[in-house]
Amino acid sequence: MRQKSAGLRTHSLVGLGAALFVLVSTYGFSDVLDQDHVVLDPSRVAAQIVSGIGFIGGGLIFVRRDSVRGLTTAAGVWVTAAVGTAAGAGLAILATATTAAYFLIAYVYPALALRLPRSRWASQSLRLTYLDGRGILRDALALCTAAGFAVADLAVHHLGDRDDAVAVQLELRGPGSLSGLASELGALDGVLAVGGEDLTGAPD
């Protein structure tokens, strides 16, 4: 509801991967343990995979100021390792079911998340296009603060088709009215456009 970086999909994937690793450790090596004079614990292989794959997942997470990216991807890599472990242990049905659950979480949960009630403290994106060199960004940030928002992240891009125009992506948090703020920003002299579209167009 608060649109945190570790959201619905990340939590679900971590729980799914953890459950599969436990099931693999419990049922994936029964054929080895049932043999006579076996004193080793083959489930430790799965334990080493759990800790080892964390290094790869950690490398996929990027932090920029208060913004965190890559958590869901890292969780997806962790689930992939669990699926591979299950397949290698001969638990094909379990691996297939987990793969189906992964696609359910990855593609159905975003639509579900859009229907959840949104916290007033959730981050919101605002795109502002303005003429450069007029101090508009300073005035825009002042209006954001006055409207009850805190600027969590800011990215400035120069437009390729115009040398005098700049587009800035603001990530705002707070209980203020985004539509009211957009109206005030649009009234500033030199502002060309105000909208909520992400500059990069990349999914969260």
ZIDA-V162201 format. One record per helix or strand of 2 or more residues. SS is the DSSP state (hx for helix, st for strand). FROM is the first residue (numbers start at 1). TO is the last residue. If there is no record, write none. Layout:
<<SS | FROM | TO> <SS | FROM | TO>>
This chain:
<<hx | 8 | 27> <hx | 30 | 33> <hx | 43 | 59> <st | 62 | 64> <st | 67 | 69> <hx | 71 | 88> <hx | 92 | 114> <st | 124 | 131> <hx | 136 | 146> <st | 149 | 158> <st | 165 | 174> <hx | 178 | 186> <st | 191 | 195>>
